Amino acid sequence: MSSSLRVYLVDDEPLAIERLERLLKATPGIVIAGSSTDPAAAVQFLNREAVDVVFLDIQMPCMNGFELLSRLAHQPSVIFTTAYDQYALKAFEVNSIDYLLKPVDPLQLQRALRKLEQFRGGPTPQWRELIEELAGKLRSPQPGYPDRIASRVGERAYLIELASVTHFYAKDKLTYAVADGRTYCIDHSIADLERKLDPKRFLRIHRSALLNLDWVSQVHSRFGEMTVCLKDPKETKLPVARDRARALKERLDL
């Protein structure tokens, strides 16, 4: 790389940031200026400090990646890090040098950095209008969310009404749905479910848990730890990751 690059990382998943930091620290010529799991804090930093490139997640609670870009006074080059490749082509329109699907692959990262070196320059024309348009589309309700989900056992498939699912959780590399007092194995990861299901109803409260907000009975906070209590007969209690607490409070209007 001809000169060092100051980079900044934004992702609501701490593990995603840790992985990307490890890969970047092993790359000559990269200076990590900072990172954040909080998009609002990232906006403050980026409006205060100059960086060459931002590695930016697209779908985050409270503020998506396009909304973050629309709040910057000056736009750095962007490499999107996303689990959702449906946004890849749009990402190129907003001065993104490239996009990386998570989990980030070292070879893909090197490809993106080489491409960045070739195309370093100012933002594309009308970038603010583009990102504001994309931010609005990402906020808009998306049609076609399913009402049921399948659980396969051998040659049988059980269709579960999503309204009855209190939560999904991952354990030992498998994903389970809890509904009507029973637990069903589901052929989707938590990340897949977060993308597929209606975000107005389902919220990820932990890297291994997706909550049906309709089933929340109580929310307890103590010593910085948050727990939700469900309306099911067992009064199930689920821990909320600290970096997800704000999104949950906003969704429940707490």
C-alpha positions in Angstrom: 0.0 0.0 0.0 1.5 3.3 -1.1 0.6 5.2 2.1 -1.0 4.4 5.4 -4.8 4.4 5.7 -6.7 5.6 8.7 -9.7 3.4 9.1 -12.7 3.4 11.4 -15.0 0.4 12.1 -18.8 0.6 12.8 -20.8 -2.5 13.5 -23.4 -3.3 16.2 -21.8 -6.8 16.6 -18.7 -6.6 18.9 -17.4 -9.9 17.6 -17.6 -8.6 14.0 -15.5 -5.6 15.0 -13.0 -7.8 16.9 -12.6 -10.1 13.9 -12.1 -7.2 11.4 -9.7 -5.5 13.8 -7.5 -8.7 13.9 -7.5 -8.9 10.1 -6.6 -5.2 9.7 -3.9 -5.2 12.3 -2.2 -7.9 10.3 -2.3 -5.8 7.2 0.7 -3.4 6.6 -0.2 0.3 6.2 -3.4 0.2 8.1 -4.0 2.5 11.1 -7.1 1.8 13.1 -8.4 5.2 14.2 -11.2 3.7 16.3 -14.3 1.6 16.3 -17.8 1.7 17.7 -20.9 -0.5 18.1 -23.0 2.7 18.6 -23.8 4.4 15.3 -24.5 7.7 17.1 -21.1 7.7 18.7 -19.6 6.9 15.3 -21.2 9.9 13.8 -19.8 12.2 16.5 -16.3 10.7 16.0 -16.4 10.9 12.2 -17.6 14.5 12.2 -14.7 15.4 14.5 -11.9 13.2 13.1 -10.7 12.7 9.6 -10.3 9.1 8.3 -9.6 7.6 4.9 -12.2 4.8 5.0 -15.0 3.5 7.1 -15.8 -0.2 7.4 -19.6 0.1 7.9 -22.4 -2.3 8.7 -25.7 -1.5 7.0 -28.4 -2.9 9.2 -28.0 -1.8 12.8 -30.5 -0.9 15.5 -31.5 2.7 15.9 -29.6 3.9 12.9 -28.7 2.0 9.7 -25.5 2.5 7.8 -27.0 4.8 5.2 -28.6 7.0 7.9 -25.1 7.3 9.5 -23.6 8.4 6.2 -26.3 11.0 5.7 -25.3 12.6 9.0 -21.7 13.1 8.1 -20.5 16.6 7.1 -17.8 15.0 4.8 -18.0 11.5 3.4 -15.0 9.2 3.6 -14.6 6.3 1.3 -16.8 3.4 2.6 -16.5 -0.4 2.5 -19.7 -2.0 3.7 -19.5 -5.0 5.9 -22.9 -6.7 5.7 -24.6 -10.0 6.0 -27.2 -8.9 3.4 -25.9 -8.9 -0.1 -29.2 -7.4 -1.4 -27.7 -4.0 -0.6 -24.4 -4.7 -2.4 -25.2 -3.0 -5.7 -26.7 0.1 -4.0 -23.6 0.3 -1.8 -21.5 1.0 -4.8 -23.6 4.0 -5.7 -22.8 5.8 -2.5 -19.0 5.9 -3.0 -18.4 2.5 -1.5 -15.2 1.0 -2.8 -16.5 -2.5 -2.1 -18.6 -4.6 0.2 -17.7 -7.5 2.4 -20.1 -10.2 3.4 -19.8 -11.2 7.0 -18.0 -13.1 8.4 -15.3 -11.2 6.6 -12.9 -13.4 4.6 -9.2 -12.4 4.7 -8.9 -12.7 0.9 -12.0 -10.6 0.3 -10.6 -8.0 2.6 -7.3 -7.8 0.7 -9.2 -7.5 -2.6 -11.2 -4.6 -1.2 -8.1 -2.8 0.1 -6.4 -3.2 -3.3 -9.5 -1.8 -5.0 -9.5 1.1 -2.5 -5.9 1.9 -3.4 -6.8 2.1 -7.0 -9.9 4.3 -6.6 -9.1 6.6 -3.8 -10.7 10.0 -4.4 -13.6 12.2 -3.6 -17.2 11.1 -3.2 -19.5 10.4 -6.2 -21.8 13.2 -7.3 -25.1 13.5 -5.4 -23.9 11.0 -2.8 -26.0 12.7 0.0 -29.2 12.4 -2.0 -28.5 8.8 -2.8 -27.8 7.8 0.8 -30.9 9.6 2.1 -33.0 7.7 -0.4 -31.5 4.4 0.6 -31.9 5.2 4.3 -35.5 5.8 3.8 -36.0 2.6 1.9 -34.3 0.6 4.6 -36.6 2.2 7.2 -39.7 1.5 5.2 -41.8 -1.6 6.0 -40.8 -4.5 3.7 -43.6 -6.6 2.2 -43.7 -10.4 2.3 -42.8 -11.2 5.9 -43.9 -14.8 6.7 -46.6 -15.6 9.2 -45.3 -19.2 9.8 -42.0 -21.0 9.9 -41.2 -24.6 9.3 -39.6 -27.1 11.7 -38.4 -30.3 10.1 -38.2 -33.6 11.9 -37.2 -36.4 9.6 -39.5 -36.4 6.7 -42.1 -34.2 8.4 -42.4 -30.5 8.5 -44.3 -28.7 11.2 -45.6 -25.2 10.4 -45.4 -22.9 13.5 -47.4 -19.7 13.7 -44.9 -16.9 14.3 -47.4 -15.1 16.5 -47.0 -18.0 19.0 -43.2 -18.0 19.0 -42.0 -16.2 22.1 -38.3 -16.2 21.0 -35.6 -18.0 19.0 -32.3 -19.0 20.5 -29.1 -20.6 19.2 -27.3 -23.3 21.1 -24.6 -25.8 20.1 -24.7 -24.6 16.4 -28.5 -25.2 16.2 -31.4 -22.7 16.3 -34.6 -23.3 18.2 -38.0 -21.7 18.2 -40.0 -21.7 21.5 -43.8 -21.7 21.0 -46.8 -23.0 22.9 -44.5 -24.5 25.6 -42.6 -26.5 23.1 -39.1 -26.1 21.5 -38.7 -26.7 17.8 -35.5 -27.0 15.8 -35.3 -24.4 12.9 -33.1 -24.6 9.8 -32.1 -21.0 10.0 -29.4 -19.1 11.9 -30.4 -16.2 14.2 -28.9 -13.8 11.6 -31.0 -15.4 8.9 -34.2 -15.1 11.0 -33.3 -11.4 11.8 -33.3 -10.7 8.1 -36.3 -12.8 7.2 -38.8 -11.9 9.9 -40.8 -8.7 10.5 -38.5 -6.2 12.4 -41.5 -4.6 13.9 -42.2 -7.8 15.8 -38.8 -9.5 16.2 -35.8 -7.9 17.7 -32.4 -9.4 18.3 -31.5 -8.9 22.0 -28.4 -11.0 22.1 -26.1 -12.6 19.5 -27.9 -15.9 20.2 -31.4 -14.7 20.8 -34.2 -13.1 18.8 -37.2 -11.9 20.8 -40.9 -11.6 19.8 -41.7 -8.2 21.3 -45.4 -9.1 21.5 -44.5 -11.5 24.3 -42.7 -9.1 26.6 -44.3 -8.8 30.0 -41.7 -7.0 32.0 -38.2 -5.5 31.7 -35.8 -5.5 34.6 -32.6 -3.5 34.9 -30.1 -3.9 37.7 -26.5 -3.0 38.0 -26.4 -2.3 34.2 -27.8 -5.8 33.4 -31.1 -6.0 31.6 -33.5 -8.9 31.5 -36.9 -9.4 29.8 -39.7 -11.5 31.3 -42.1 -13.1 28.9 -45.8 -13.7 29.1 -45.5 -17.5 28.7 -46.7 -19.8 31.5 -43.0 -20.3 32.6 -42.5 -16.6 32.8 -39.2 -17.2 30.9 -36.5 -14.6 31.5 -34.0 -13.7 28.8 -30.8 -11.6 29.2 -30.3 -8.6 27.0 -26.8 -7.8 25.7 -25.6 -4.4 26.8 -25.2 -3.3 23.2 -28.8 -4.2 22.5 -30.4 -2.6 25.5 -30.9 0.8 23.9 -32.6 -0.7 20.8 -35.0 -2.7 23.1 -35.8 0.4 25.2 -36.6 2.4 22.1 -38.8 -0.3 20.6 -40.7 -0.7 23.9 -40.8 3.1 24.4 -39.2 2.8 27.8 
